[in-house]
C-alpha cells in the first residue's frame, strides 16, 4: 500500500496495489503544470485509488482531450 496527500494535506489517499507504469513526461502541459522540466507520473487501475480524506476539497480540469487533472482547492 502507498499513502500520500496533497501539499496542504487536505486531501489524503491510498493506492492499494501495484503501479502499472511510473515514468517522466516532458510534454508542454506537464512542464507548465509542475513548473519543472518534467513531471513524474504513475499509472494505476482506478479501483486501486481510495480518497481517505478531503474528497470535498478536490477540484479538476481537463488539461487535454485525454487527461483530467485533479488538485486540492
Jmol script that loads the backbone (N, CA, C; Angstrom):
load data "model"
ATOM      1  N   UNK A   1       0.839  -1.171   0.000  1.00  0.00           N
ATOM      2  CA  UNK A   1       0.000   0.000   0.000  1.00  0.00           C
ATOM      3  C   UNK A   1       0.893   1.245   0.000  1.00  0.00           C
ATOM      4  N   UNK A   2       0.458   2.254  -0.743  1.00  0.00           N
ATOM      5  CA  UNK A   2       1.147   3.528  -0.813  1.00  0.00           C
ATOM      6  C   UNK A   2       0.191   4.588  -0.294  1.00  0.00           C
ATOM      7  N   UNK A   3       0.630   5.445   0.622  1.00  0.00           N
ATOM      8  CA  UNK A   3      -0.198   6.530   1.150  1.00  0.00           C
ATOM      9  C   UNK A   3       0.405   7.858   0.747  1.00  0.00           C
ATOM     10  N   UNK A   4      -0.453   8.855   0.496  1.00  0.00           N
ATOM     11  CA  UNK A   4       0.034  10.169   0.125  1.00  0.00           C
ATOM     12  C   UNK A   4      -0.991  11.244   0.414  1.00  0.00           C
ATOM     13  N   UNK A   5      -0.614  12.476   0.121  1.00  0.00           N
ATOM     14  CA  UNK A   5      -1.509  13.612   0.321  1.00  0.00           C
ATOM     15  C   UNK A   5      -1.079  14.750  -0.592  1.00  0.00           C
ATOM     16  N   UNK A   6      -1.944  15.756  -0.677  1.00  0.00           N
ATOM     17  CA  UNK A   6      -1.558  16.994  -1.342  1.00  0.00           C
ATOM     18  C   UNK A   6      -0.616  17.749  -0.398  1.00  0.00           C
ATOM     19  N   UNK A   7      -0.036  18.836  -0.864  1.00  0.00           N
ATOM     20  CA  UNK A   7       0.936  19.564  -0.058  1.00  0.00           C
ATOM     21  C   UNK A   7       0.340  20.097   1.243  1.00  0.00           C
ATOM     22  N   UNK A   8      -0.897  20.604   1.199  1.00  0.00           N
ATOM     23  CA  UNK A   8      -1.509  21.158   2.421  1.00  0.00           C
ATOM     24  C   UNK A   8      -2.157  20.073   3.284  1.00  0.00           C
ATOM     25  N   UNK A   9      -2.153  18.836   2.805  1.00  0.00           N
ATOM     26  CA  UNK A   9      -2.694  17.659   3.496  1.00  0.00           C
ATOM     27  C   UNK A   9      -4.209  17.651   3.639  1.00  0.00           C
ATOM     28  N   UNK A  10      -4.910  18.519   2.896  1.00  0.00           N
ATOM     29  CA  UNK A  10      -6.380  18.494   2.907  1.00  0.00           C
ATOM     30  C   UNK A  10      -6.908  17.204   2.299  1.00  0.00           C
ATOM     31  N   UNK A  11      -6.252  16.765   1.232  1.00  0.00           N
ATOM     32  CA  UNK A  11      -6.657  15.542   0.538  1.00  0.00           C
ATOM     33  C   UNK A  11      -5.621  14.462   0.835  1.00  0.00           C
ATOM     34  N   UNK A  12      -6.096  13.313   1.306  1.00  0.00           N
ATOM     35  CA  UNK A  12      -5.211  12.183   1.569  1.00  0.00           C
ATOM     36  C   UNK A  12      -5.756  10.970   0.821  1.00  0.00           C
ATOM     37  N   UNK A  13      -4.855  10.095   0.425  1.00  0.00           N
ATOM     38  CA  UNK A  13      -5.257   8.957  -0.404  1.00  0.00           C
ATOM     39  C   UNK A  13      -4.383   7.749  -0.129  1.00  0.00           C
ATOM     40  N   UNK A  14      -4.860   6.605  -0.622  1.00  0.00           N
ATOM     41  CA  UNK A  14      -4.115   5.349  -0.588  1.00  0.00           C
ATOM     42  C   UNK A  14      -4.192   4.709  -1.963  1.00  0.00           C
ATOM     43  N   UNK A  15      -3.129   4.062  -2.355  1.00  0.00           N
ATOM     44  CA  UNK A  15      -3.105   3.223  -3.558  1.00  0.00           C
ATOM     45  C   UNK A  15      -2.903   1.799  -3.066  1.00  0.00           C
ATOM     46  N   UNK A  16      -3.905   0.975  -3.267  1.00  0.00           N
ATOM     47  CA  UNK A  16      -3.888  -0.405  -2.750  1.00  0.00           C
ATOM     48  C   UNK A  16      -3.551  -1.396  -3.854  1.00  0.00           C
ATOM     49  N   UNK A  17      -2.326  -1.357  -4.326  1.00  0.00           N
ATOM     50  CA  UNK A  17      -1.903  -2.268  -5.385  1.00  0.00           C
ATOM     51  C   UNK A  17      -0.659  -1.748  -6.072  1.00  0.00           C
ATOM     52  N   UNK A  18      -0.294  -2.415  -7.133  1.00  0.00           N
ATOM     53  CA  UNK A  18       0.926  -2.104  -7.876  1.00  0.00           C
ATOM     54  C   UNK A  18       0.681  -1.041  -8.941  1.00  0.00           C
ATOM     55  N   UNK A  19       1.681  -0.208  -9.154  1.00  0.00           N
ATOM     56  CA  UNK A  19       1.644   0.726 -10.272  1.00  0.00           C
ATOM     57  C   UNK A  19       1.907  -0.051 -11.559  1.00  0.00           C
ATOM     58  N   UNK A  20       1.147   0.269 -12.604  1.00  0.00           N
ATOM     59  CA  UNK A  20       1.363  -0.381 -13.902  1.00  0.00           C
ATOM     60  C   UNK A  20       2.525   0.260 -14.648  1.00  0.00           C
ATOM     61  N   UNK A  21       2.762   1.535 -14.362  1.00  0.00           N
ATOM     62  CA  UNK A  21       3.821   2.275 -15.043  1.00  0.00           C
ATOM     63  C   UNK A  21       4.213   3.456 -14.169  1.00  0.00           C
ATOM     64  N   UNK A  22       5.491   3.774 -14.110  1.00  0.00           N
ATOM     65  CA  UNK A  22       5.990   5.002 -13.496  1.00  0.00           C
ATOM     66  C   UNK A  22       7.015   5.577 -14.459  1.00  0.00           C
ATOM     67  N   UNK A  23       6.875   6.856 -14.767  1.00  0.00           N
ATOM     68  CA  UNK A  23       7.808   7.466 -15.706  1.00  0.00           C
ATOM     69  C   UNK A  23       7.742   8.978 -15.653  1.00  0.00           C
ATOM     70  N   UNK A  24       8.571   9.607 -16.456  1.00  0.00           N
ATOM     71  CA  UNK A  24       8.638  11.062 -16.535  1.00  0.00           C
ATOM     72  C   UNK A  24       8.074  11.536 -17.861  1.00  0.00           C
ATOM     73  N   UNK A  25       7.247  12.575 -17.800  1.00  0.00           N
ATOM     74  CA  UNK A  25       6.683  13.161 -19.018  1.00  0.00           C
ATOM     75  C   UNK A  25       7.298  14.545 -19.220  1.00  0.00           C
ATOM     76  N   UNK A  26       7.682  14.831 -20.449  1.00  0.00           N
ATOM     77  CA  UNK A  26       8.327  16.095 -20.786  1.00  0.00           C
ATOM     78  C   UNK A  26       7.441  16.968 -21.674  1.00  0.00           C
ATOM     79  N   UNK A  27       6.151  16.647 -21.818  1.00  0.00           N
ATOM     80  CA  UNK A  27       5.281  17.423 -22.705  1.00  0.00           C
ATOM     81  C   UNK A  27       5.066  18.837 -22.138  1.00  0.00           C
ATOM     82  N   UNK A  28       4.625  19.741 -22.968  1.00  0.00           N
ATOM     83  CA  UNK A  28       4.434  21.135 -22.582  1.00  0.00           C
ATOM     84  C   UNK A  28       3.457  21.276 -21.416  1.00  0.00           C
ATOM     85  N   UNK A  29       2.361  20.529 -21.448  1.00  0.00           N
ATOM     86  CA  UNK A  29       1.355  20.636 -20.390  1.00  0.00           C
ATOM     87  C   UNK A  29       1.933  20.187 -19.046  1.00  0.00           C
ATOM     88  N   UNK A  30       2.647  19.090 -19.014  1.00  0.00           N
ATOM     89  CA  UNK A  30       3.259  18.615 -17.766  1.00  0.00           C
ATOM     90  C   UNK A  30       4.307  19.592 -17.262  1.00  0.00           C
ATOM     91  N   UNK A  31       5.118  20.131 -18.153  1.00  0.00           N
ATOM     92  CA  UNK A  31       6.135  21.099 -17.727  1.00  0.00           C
ATOM     93  C   UNK A  31       5.487  22.349 -17.148  1.00  0.00           C
ATOM     94  N   UNK A  32       4.421  22.833 -17.783  1.00  0.00           N
ATOM     95  CA  UNK A  32       3.740  24.023 -17.275  1.00  0.00           C
ATOM     96  C   UNK A  32       3.046  23.764 -15.939  1.00  0.00           C
ATOM     97  N   UNK A  33       2.394  22.627 -15.819  1.00  0.00           N
ATOM     98  CA  UNK A  33       1.625  22.362 -14.600  1.00  0.00           C
ATOM     99  C   UNK A  33       2.510  22.102 -13.386  1.00  0.00           C
ATOM    100  N   UNK A  34       3.759  21.693 -13.611  1.00  0.00           N
ATOM    101  CA  UNK A  34       4.669  21.399 -12.500  1.00  0.00           C
ATOM    102  C   UNK A  34       5.780  22.429 -12.341  1.00  0.00           C
ATOM    103  N   UNK A  35       5.941  23.310 -13.314  1.00  0.00           N
ATOM    104  CA  UNK A  35       6.994  24.310 -13.224  1.00  0.00           C
ATOM    105  C   UNK A  35       8.385  23.701 -13.246  1.00  0.00           C
ATOM    106  N   UNK A  36       8.528  22.600 -13.930  1.00  0.00           N
ATOM    107  CA  UNK A  36       9.807  21.896 -13.986  1.00  0.00           C
ATOM    108  C   UNK A  36      10.009  21.326 -15.389  1.00  0.00           C
ATOM    109  N   UNK A  37      11.153  20.720 -15.627  1.00  0.00           N
ATOM    110  CA  UNK A  37      11.462  20.160 -16.941  1.00  0.00           C
ATOM    111  C   UNK A  37      10.677  18.898 -17.257  1.00  0.00           C
ATOM    112  N   UNK A  38      10.120  18.261 -16.231  1.00  0.00           N
ATOM    113  CA  UNK A  38       9.339  17.045 -16.428  1.00  0.00           C
ATOM    114  C   UNK A  38       8.455  16.823 -15.206  1.00  0.00           C
ATOM    115  N   UNK A  39       7.488  15.940 -15.346  1.00  0.00           N
ATOM    116  CA  UNK A  39       6.621  15.537 -14.236  1.00  0.00           C
ATOM    117  C   UNK A  39       6.680  14.020 -14.119  1.00  0.00           C
ATOM    118  N   UNK A  40       6.923  13.541 -12.915  1.00  0.00           N
ATOM    119  CA  UNK A  40       6.921  12.103 -12.681  1.00  0.00           C
ATOM    120  C   UNK A  40       5.492  11.667 -12.419  1.00  0.00           C
ATOM    121  N   UNK A  41       5.065  10.624 -13.109  1.00  0.00           N
ATOM    122  CA  UNK A  41       3.681  10.166 -13.019  1.00  0.00           C
ATOM    123  C   UNK A  41       3.642   8.654 -12.864  1.00  0.00           C
ATOM    124  N   UNK A  42       2.578   8.194 -12.215  1.00  0.00           N
ATOM    125  CA  UNK A  42       2.355   6.766 -12.068  1.00  0.00           C
ATOM    126  C   UNK A  42       0.987   6.406 -12.601  1.00  0.00           C
ATOM    127  N   UNK A  43       0.871   5.255 -13.208  1.00  0.00           N
ATOM    128  CA  UNK A  43      -0.384   4.766 -13.773  1.00  0.00           C
ATOM    129  C   UNK A  43      -0.860   3.585 -12.940  1.00  0.00           C
ATOM    130  N   UNK A  44      -2.113   3.677 -12.463  1.00  0.00           N
ATOM    131  CA  UNK A  44      -2.715   2.592 -11.682  1.00  0.00           C
ATOM    132  C   UNK A  44      -4.097   2.292 -12.239  1.00  0.00           C
ATOM    133  N   UNK A  45      -4.639   1.159 -11.876  1.00  0.00           N
ATOM    134  CA  UNK A  45      -6.039   0.868 -12.180  1.00  0.00           C
ATOM    135  C   UNK A  45      -6.891   1.753 -11.268  1.00  0.00           C
ATOM    136  N   UNK A  46      -7.931   2.425 -11.783  1.00  0.00           N
ATOM    137  CA  UNK A  46      -8.723   3.355 -10.982  1.00  0.00           C
ATOM    138  C   UNK A  46      -9.280   2.761  -9.688  1.00  0.00           C
ATOM    139  N   UNK A  47      -9.609   1.496  -9.678  1.00  0.00           N
ATOM    140  CA  UNK A  47     -10.160   0.869  -8.490  1.00  0.00           C
ATOM    141  C   UNK A  47      -9.184   0.753  -7.336  1.00  0.00           C
ATOM    142  N   UNK A  48      -7.900   1.003  -7.597  1.00  0.00           N
ATOM    143  CA  UNK A  48      -6.884   0.900  -6.553  1.00  0.00           C
ATOM    144  C   UNK A  48      -6.723   2.184  -5.748  1.00  0.00           C
ATOM    145  N   UNK A  49      -7.300   3.286  -6.230  1.00  0.00           N
ATOM    146  CA  UNK A  49      -7.177   4.573  -5.556  1.00  0.00           C
ATOM    147  C   UNK A  49      -8.350   4.786  -4.609  1.00  0.00           C
ATOM    148  N   UNK A  50      -8.031   5.105  -3.348  1.00  0.00           N
ATOM    149  CA  UNK A  50      -9.054   5.403  -2.344  1.00  0.00           C
ATOM    150  C   UNK A  50      -8.729   6.770  -1.753  1.00  0.00           C
ATOM    151  N   UNK A  51      -9.673   7.719  -1.860  1.00  0.00           N
ATOM    152  CA  UNK A  51      -9.524   9.015  -1.207  1.00  0.00           C
ATOM    153  C   UNK A  51      -9.963   8.816   0.233  1.00  0.00           C
ATOM    154  N   UNK A  52      -9.051   8.952   1.190  1.00  0.00           N
ATOM    155  CA  UNK A  52      -9.359   8.679   2.594  1.00  0.00           C
ATOM    156  C   UNK A  52      -9.754   9.932   3.358  1.00  0.00           C
ATOM    157  N   UNK A  53      -9.464  11.100   2.782  1.00  0.00           N
ATOM    158  CA  UNK A  53      -9.828  12.361   3.430  1.00  0.00           C
ATOM    159  C   UNK A  53      -9.861  13.460   2.382  1.00  0.00           C
ATOM    160  N   UNK A  54     -10.838  14.368   2.475  1.00  0.00           N
ATOM    161  CA  UNK A  54     -10.835  15.573   1.667  1.00  0.00           C
ATOM    162  C   UNK A  54     -11.453  15.471   0.295  1.00  0.00           C
ATOM    163  N   UNK A  55     -12.300  14.495   0.054  1.00  0.00           N
ATOM    164  CA  UNK A  55     -12.966  14.368  -1.252  1.00  0.00           C
ATOM    165  C   UNK A  55     -13.607  15.694  -1.674  1.00  0.00           C
ATOM    166  N   UNK A  56     -14.192  16.401  -0.704  1.00  0.00           N
ATOM    167  CA  UNK A  56     -14.883  17.660  -0.995  1.00  0.00           C
ATOM    168  C   UNK A  56     -13.916  18.779  -1.385  1.00  0.00           C
ATOM    169  N   UNK A  57     -12.640  18.631  -1.091  1.00  0.00           N
ATOM    170  CA  UNK A  57     -11.643  19.650  -1.412  1.00  0.00           C
ATOM    171  C   UNK A  57     -11.052  19.466  -2.810  1.00  0.00           C
ATOM    172  N   UNK A  58     -11.400  18.372  -3.497  1.00  0.00           N
ATOM    173  CA  UNK A  58     -10.854  18.116  -4.833  1.00  0.00           C
ATOM    174  C   UNK A  58     -11.547  18.971  -5.892  1.00  0.00           C
ATOM    175  N   UNK A  59     -10.758  19.466  -6.807  1.00  0.00           N
ATOM    176  CA  UNK A  59     -11.248  20.165  -7.991  1.00  0.00           C
ATOM    177  C   UNK A  59     -10.492  19.574  -9.174  1.00  0.00           C
ATOM    178  N   UNK A  60     -11.002  19.805 -10.389  1.00  0.00           N
ATOM    179  CA  UNK A  60     -10.319  19.254 -11.557  1.00  0.00           C
ATOM    180  C   UNK A  60     -10.571  20.118 -12.782  1.00  0.00           C
ATOM    181  N   UNK A  61      -9.761  19.881 -13.799  1.00  0.00           N
ATOM    182  CA  UNK A  61      -9.975  20.490 -15.106  1.00  0.00           C
ATOM    183  C   UNK A  61      -9.422  19.559 -16.170  1.00  0.00           C
ATOM    184  N   UNK A  62      -9.963  19.672 -17.359  1.00  0.00           N
ATOM    185  CA  UNK A  62      -9.494  18.859 -18.481  1.00  0.00           C
ATOM    186  C   UNK A  62      -8.299  19.578 -19.103  1.00  0.00           C
ATOM    187  N   UNK A  63      -7.105  19.032 -18.914  1.00  0.00           N
ATOM    188  CA  UNK A  63      -5.896  19.665 -19.443  1.00  0.00           C
ATOM    189  C   UNK A  63      -5.673  19.328 -20.911  1.00  0.00           C
ATOM    190  N   UNK A  64      -6.362  18.313 -21.396  1.00  0.00           N
ATOM    191  CA  UNK A  64      -6.311  17.936 -22.806  1.00  0.00           C
ATOM    192  C   UNK A  64      -7.516  17.048 -23.086  1.00  0.00           C
ATOM    193  N   UNK A  65      -7.619  16.586 -24.299  1.00  0.00           N
ATOM    194  CA  UNK A  65      -8.738  15.705 -24.650  1.00  0.00           C
ATOM    195  C   UNK A  65      -8.663  14.366 -23.927  1.00  0.00           C
ATOM    196  N   UNK A  66      -7.489  14.018 -23.398  1.00  0.00           N
ATOM    197  CA  UNK A  66      -7.284  12.696 -22.807  1.00  0.00           C
ATOM    198  C   UNK A  66      -7.087  12.694 -21.293  1.00  0.00           C
ATOM    199  N   UNK A  67      -6.833  13.867 -20.695  1.00  0.00           N
ATOM    200  CA  UNK A  67      -6.463  13.880 -19.284  1.00  0.00           C
ATOM    201  C   UNK A  67      -7.286  14.858 -18.465  1.00  0.00           C
ATOM    202  N   UNK A  68      -7.650  14.417 -17.287  1.00  0.00           N
ATOM    203  CA  UNK A  68      -8.309  15.230 -16.284  1.00  0.00           C
ATOM    204  C   UNK A  68      -7.307  15.392 -15.146  1.00  0.00           C
ATOM    205  N   UNK A  69      -7.000  16.620 -14.759  1.00  0.00           N
ATOM    206  CA  UNK A  69      -6.049  16.863 -13.679  1.00  0.00           C
ATOM    207  C   UNK A  69      -6.809  17.256 -12.420  1.00  0.00           C
ATOM    208  N   UNK A  70      -6.444  16.652 -11.306  1.00  0.00           N
ATOM    209  CA  UNK A  70      -7.090  16.913 -10.030  1.00  0.00           C
ATOM    210  C   UNK A  70      -6.133  17.628  -9.103  1.00  0.00           C
ATOM    211  N   UNK A  71      -6.681  18.500  -8.267  1.00  0.00           N
ATOM    212  CA  UNK A  71      -5.878  19.232  -7.308  1.00  0.00           C
ATOM    213  C   UNK A  71      -6.769  19.637  -6.141  1.00  0.00           C
ATOM    214  N   UNK A  72      -6.138  19.997  -5.019  1.00  0.00           N
ATOM    215  CA  UNK A  72      -6.926  20.465  -3.878  1.00  0.00           C
ATOM    216  C   UNK A  72      -7.224  21.950  -4.074  1.00  0.00           C
ATOM    217  N   UNK A  73      -8.355  22.357  -3.559  1.00  0.00           N
ATOM    218  CA  UNK A  73      -8.749  23.760  -3.699  1.00  0.00           C
ATOM    219  C   UNK A  73      -8.030  24.622  -2.696  1.00  0.00           C
TER     220      UNK A  73
END
end "model"
wireframe off; spacefill off
backbone 0.3
color backbone group
